[in-house]
């Protein structure tokens, strides 16, 4: 049984679509998780800095 180059190419690419969709979905989930965590950490850091600065600036001028 001999396969032509066209048949081999078609067999190799036959599962490519579902793999690309699967990979894209998980990449989007990973990006969402990363950005959500980054924003939560940034928000917490800014709140901490604001409290720290408010303690310093409470003395009347």
N, CA, C and O atoms as CSV, one atom per row, in Angstrom:
chain,resi,resn,atom,element,x,y,z
A,1,UNK,N,N,0.850,-1.183,0.000
A,1,UNK,CA,C,0.000,0.000,0.000
A,1,UNK,C,C,0.888,1.235,0.000
A,1,UNK,O,O,1.609,1.500,0.962
A,2,UNK,N,N,0.827,1.963,-1.061
A,2,UNK,CA,C,1.617,3.182,-1.203
A,2,UNK,C,C,0.698,4.391,-1.106
A,2,UNK,O,O,-0.389,4.409,-1.684
A,3,UNK,N,N,1.146,5.396,-0.370
A,3,UNK,CA,C,0.374,6.628,-0.222
A,3,UNK,C,C,1.084,7.745,-0.962
A,3,UNK,O,O,2.312,7.830,-0.955
A,4,UNK,N,N,0.312,8.588,-1.591
A,4,UNK,CA,C,0.912,9.735,-2.257
A,4,UNK,C,C,1.207,10.827,-1.233
A,4,UNK,O,O,0.707,10.797,-0.109
A,5,UNK,N,N,2.010,11.768,-1.634
A,5,UNK,CA,C,2.330,12.881,-0.729
A,5,UNK,C,C,1.067,13.656,-0.352
A,5,UNK,O,O,0.953,14.143,0.772
A,6,UNK,N,N,0.132,13.770,-1.271
A,6,UNK,CA,C,-1.117,14.481,-0.984
A,6,UNK,C,C,-1.914,13.752,0.098
A,6,UNK,O,O,-2.449,14.384,1.009
A,7,UNK,N,N,-1.994,12.419,-0.001
A,7,UNK,CA,C,-2.727,11.645,0.992
A,7,UNK,C,C,-2.054,11.722,2.361
A,7,UNK,O,O,-2.731,11.823,3.384
A,8,UNK,N,N,-0.730,11.673,2.378
A,8,UNK,CA,C,0.005,11.764,3.642
A,8,UNK,C,C,-0.237,13.130,4.282
A,8,UNK,O,O,-0.473,13.220,5.487
A,9,UNK,N,N,-0.180,14.188,3.479
A,9,UNK,CA,C,-0.428,15.539,3.987
A,9,UNK,C,C,-1.826,15.692,4.538
A,9,UNK,O,O,-2.028,16.330,5.571
A,10,UNK,N,N,-2.796,15.108,3.849
A,10,UNK,CA,C,-4.186,15.196,4.312
A,10,UNK,C,C,-4.370,14.440,5.628
A,10,UNK,O,O,-5.096,14.897,6.511
A,11,UNK,N,N,-3.714,13.285,5.760
A,11,UNK,CA,C,-3.829,12.515,6.993
A,11,UNK,C,C,-3.152,13.233,8.150
A,11,UNK,O,O,-3.653,13.197,9.274
A,12,UNK,N,N,-2.029,13.879,7.897
A,12,UNK,CA,C,-1.325,14.597,8.958
A,12,UNK,C,C,-2.109,15.820,9.419
A,12,UNK,O,O,-2.083,16.159,10.602
A,13,UNK,N,N,-2.804,16.484,8.502
A,13,UNK,CA,C,-3.535,17.703,8.825
A,13,UNK,C,C,-4.983,17.443,9.240
A,13,UNK,O,O,-5.706,18.383,9.569
A,14,UNK,N,N,-5.413,16.183,9.229
A,14,UNK,CA,C,-6.830,15.901,9.494
A,14,UNK,C,C,-7.245,16.275,10.915
A,14,UNK,O,O,-8.380,16.705,11.117
A,15,UNK,N,N,-6.381,16.129,11.886
A,15,UNK,CA,C,-6.735,16.471,13.253
A,15,UNK,C,C,-6.229,17.826,13.693
A,15,UNK,O,O,-6.272,18.149,14.880
A,16,UNK,N,N,-5.754,18.613,12.765
A,16,UNK,CA,C,-5.155,19.903,13.100
A,16,UNK,C,C,-6.181,20.911,13.617
A,16,UNK,O,O,-5.896,21.631,14.574
A,17,UNK,N,N,-7.348,20.979,13.019
A,17,UNK,CA,C,-8.378,21.933,13.431
A,17,UNK,C,C,-8.780,21.800,14.885
A,17,UNK,O,O,-8.730,22.782,15.626
A,18,UNK,N,N,-9.180,20.600,15.317
A,18,UNK,CA,C,-9.556,20.437,16.726
A,18,UNK,C,C,-8.410,20.735,17.686
A,18,UNK,O,O,-8.633,21.273,18.770
A,19,UNK,N,N,-7.187,20.389,17.295
A,19,UNK,CA,C,-6.044,20.666,18.171
A,19,UNK,C,C,-5.819,22.165,18.318
A,19,UNK,O,O,-5.499,22.644,19.406
A,20,UNK,N,N,-5.985,22.900,17.235
A,20,UNK,CA,C,-5.792,24.356,17.278
A,20,UNK,C,C,-6.873,24.993,18.148
A,20,UNK,O,O,-6.577,25.880,18.948
A,21,UNK,N,N,-8.104,24.560,18.002
A,21,UNK,CA,C,-9.200,25.101,18.809
A,21,UNK,C,C,-8.969,24.785,20.289
A,21,UNK,O,O,-9.142,25.653,21.145
A,22,UNK,N,N,-8.585,23.565,20.584
A,22,UNK,CA,C,-8.316,23.151,21.966
A,22,UNK,C,C,-7.185,23.986,22.553
A,22,UNK,O,O,-7.292,24.475,23.677
A,23,UNK,N,N,-6.125,24.149,21.812
A,23,UNK,CA,C,-4.976,24.918,22.284
A,23,UNK,C,C,-5.349,26.387,22.485
A,23,UNK,O,O,-4.934,27.003,23.466
A,24,UNK,N,N,-6.114,26.939,21.579
A,24,UNK,CA,C,-6.513,28.340,21.689
A,24,UNK,C,C,-7.396,28.566,22.912
A,24,UNK,O,O,-7.257,29.578,23.599
A,25,UNK,N,N,-8.297,27.636,23.184
A,25,UNK,CA,C,-9.177,27.775,24.350
A,25,UNK,C,C,-8.371,27.758,25.642
A,25,UNK,O,O,-8.595,28.588,26.522
A,26,UNK,N,N,-7.434,26.820,25.763
A,26,UNK,CA,C,-6.650,26.744,26.985
A,26,UNK,C,C,-5.661,27.896,27.101
A,26,UNK,O,O,-5.333,28.315,28.211
A,27,UNK,N,N,-5.187,28.408,25.988
A,27,UNK,CA,C,-4.335,29.598,26.038
A,27,UNK,C,C,-5.131,30.795,26.537
A,27,UNK,O,O,-4.625,31.588,27.331
A,28,UNK,N,N,-6.357,30.932,26.084
A,28,UNK,CA,C,-7.210,32.032,26.545
A,28,UNK,C,C,-7.510,31.915,28.030
A,28,UNK,O,O,-7.508,32.920,28.741
A,29,UNK,N,N,-7.767,30.707,28.506
A,29,UNK,CA,C,-8.021,30.507,29.936
A,29,UNK,C,C,-6.784,30.849,30.759
A,29,UNK,O,O,-6.889,31.483,31.809
A,30,UNK,N,N,-5.624,30.434,30.288
A,30,UNK,CA,C,-4.380,30.737,30.998
A,30,UNK,C,C,-4.109,32.226,31.039
A,30,UNK,O,O,-3.692,32.756,32.069
A,31,UNK,N,N,-4.346,32.909,29.916
A,31,UNK,CA,C,-4.142,34.352,29.861
A,31,UNK,C,C,-5.103,35.065,30.804
A,31,UNK,O,O,-4.710,36.000,31.501
A,32,UNK,N,N,-6.358,34.630,30.829
A,32,UNK,CA,C,-7.357,35.222,31.720
A,32,UNK,C,C,-6.955,35.043,33.185
A,32,UNK,O,O,-7.053,35.979,33.978
A,33,UNK,N,N,-6.503,33.839,33.539
A,33,UNK,CA,C,-6.096,33.578,34.920
A,33,UNK,C,C,-4.894,34.441,35.298
A,33,UNK,O,O,-4.849,34.998,36.395
A,34,UNK,N,N,-3.932,34.553,34.404
A,34,UNK,CA,C,-2.743,35.359,34.666
A,34,UNK,C,C,-3.103,36.826,34.858
A,34,UNK,O,O,-2.659,37.448,35.823
A,35,UNK,N,N,-3.893,37.383,33.962
A,35,UNK,CA,C,-4.264,38.792,34.047
A,35,UNK,C,C,-5.113,39.072,35.287
A,35,UNK,O,O,-4.951,40.114,35.923
A,36,UNK,N,N,-6.013,38.155,35.637
A,36,UNK,CA,C,-6.838,38.329,36.830
A,36,UNK,C,C,-5.973,38.353,38.085
A,36,UNK,O,O,-6.153,39.202,38.957
A,37,UNK,N,N,-5.036,37.417,38.169
A,37,UNK,CA,C,-4.141,37.379,39.327
A,37,UNK,C,C,-3.258,38.624,39.377
A,37,UNK,O,O,-3.031,39.183,40.449
A,38,UNK,N,N,-2.765,39.056,38.226
A,38,UNK,CA,C,-1.913,40.247,38.172
A,38,UNK,C,C,-2.669,41.484,38.655
A,38,UNK,O,O,-2.133,42.281,39.425
A,39,UNK,N,N,-3.899,41.639,38.210
A,39,UNK,CA,C,-4.694,42.798,38.620
A,39,UNK,C,C,-5.054,42.743,40.103
A,39,UNK,O,O,-5.078,43.774,40.775
A,40,UNK,N,N,-5.336,41.541,40.617
A,40,UNK,CA,C,-5.651,41.409,42.041
A,40,UNK,C,C,-4.437,41.770,42.897
A,40,UNK,O,O,-4.575,42.447,43.916
A,41,UNK,N,N,-3.259,41.324,42.489
A,41,UNK,CA,C,-2.032,41.641,43.226
A,41,UNK,C,C,-1.735,43.135,43.152
A,41,UNK,O,O,-1.348,43.742,44.150
A,42,UNK,N,N,-1.913,43.725,41.981
A,42,UNK,CA,C,-1.682,45.155,41.820
A,42,UNK,C,C,-2.646,45.958,42.691
A,42,UNK,O,O,-2.238,46.920,43.342
A,43,UNK,N,N,-3.911,45.573,42.708
A,43,UNK,CA,C,-4.916,46.267,43.520
A,43,UNK,C,C,-4.569,46.182,45.005
A,43,UNK,O,O,-4.666,47.174,45.728
A,44,UNK,N,N,-4.167,45.002,45.452
A,44,UNK,CA,C,-3.785,44.812,46.853
A,44,UNK,C,C,-2.556,45.650,47.190
A,44,UNK,O,O,-2.495,46.250,48.262
A,45,UNK,N,N,-1.590,45.697,46.299
A,45,UNK,CA,C,-0.379,46.484,46.513
A,45,UNK,C,C,-0.712,47.977,46.619
A,45,UNK,O,O,-0.195,48.670,47.496
A,46,UNK,N,N,-1.571,48.466,45.731
A,46,UNK,CA,C,-1.929,49.881,45.744
A,46,UNK,C,C,-2.708,50.250,47.010
A,46,UNK,O,O,-2.507,51.329,47.569
A,47,UNK,N,N,-3.590,49.366,47.460
A,47,UNK,CA,C,-4.299,49.630,48.714
A,47,UNK,C,C,-3.330,49.697,49.890
A,47,UNK,O,O,-3.453,50.566,50.752
A,48,UNK,N,N,-2.376,48.785,49.922
A,48,UNK,CA,C,-1.381,48.763,50.991
A,48,UNK,C,C,-0.545,50.044,50.969
A,48,UNK,O,O,-0.280,50.633,52.017
A,49,UNK,N,N,-0.133,50.470,49.779
A,49,UNK,CA,C,0.660,51.696,49.653
A,49,UNK,C,C,-0.146,52.915,50.092
A,49,UNK,O,O,0.387,53.809,50.749
A,50,UNK,N,N,-1.428,52.953,49.731
A,50,UNK,CA,C,-2.282,54.078,50.091
A,50,UNK,C,C,-2.436,54.175,51.616
A,50,UNK,O,O,-2.380,55.268,52.180
A,51,UNK,N,N,-2.629,53.030,52.276
A,51,UNK,CA,C,-2.723,53.026,53.737
A,51,UNK,C,C,-1.410,53.483,54.364
A,51,UNK,O,O,-1.409,54.233,55.340
A,52,UNK,N,N,-0.309,53.032,53.807
A,52,UNK,CA,C,1.008,53.410,54.314
A,52,UNK,C,C,1.232,54.916,54.182
A,52,UNK,O,O,1.735,55.555,55.106
A,53,UNK,N,N,0.859,55.479,53.038
A,53,UNK,CA,C,1.032,56.913,52.816
A,53,UNK,C,C,0.076,57.738,53.678
A,53,UNK,O,O,0.426,58.837,54.107
A,54,UNK,N,N,-1.116,57.224,53.933
A,54,UNK,CA,C,-2.064,57.976,54.760
A,54,UNK,C,C,-1.585,58.049,56.210
A,54,UNK,O,O,-1.880,59.021,56.905
A,55,UNK,N,N,-0.862,57.054,56.669
A,55,UNK,CA,C,-0.301,57.095,58.019
A,55,UNK,C,C,0.801,58.141,58.122
A,55,UNK,O,O,0.961,58.781,59.162
A,56,UNK,N,N,1.552,58.311,57.056
A,56,UNK,CA,C,2.663,59.268,57.059
A,56,UNK,C,C,2.144,60.701,57.002
A,56,UNK,O,O,2.704,61.584,57.652
A,57,UNK,N,N,1.082,60.943,56.236
A,57,UNK,CA,C,0.598,62.297,55.983
A,57,UNK,C,C,-0.487,62.757,56.946
A,57,UNK,O,O,-1.196,63.711,56.626
A,58,UNK,N,N,-0.652,62.135,58.099
A,58,UNK,CA,C,-1.717,62.542,59.014
A,58,UNK,C,C,-1.329,63.736,59.885
A,58,UNK,O,O,-2.205,64.377,60.465
A,59,UNK,N,N,-0.067,64.040,59.985
A,59,UNK,CA,C,0.361,65.166,60.818
A,59,UNK,C,C,-0.070,66.479,60.183
A,59,UNK,O,O,0.108,66.669,58.980
A,60,UNK,N,N,-0.650,67.414,60.994
A,60,UNK,CA,C,-1.064,68.701,60.426
A,60,UNK,C,C,0.148,69.540,60.031
A,60,UNK,O,O,1.199,69.490,60.671
A,61,UNK,N,N,-0.026,70.300,58.976
A,61,UNK,CA,C,1.085,71.119,58.469
A,61,UNK,C,C,1.144,72.462,59.149
A,61,UNK,O,O,2.017,73.273,58.841
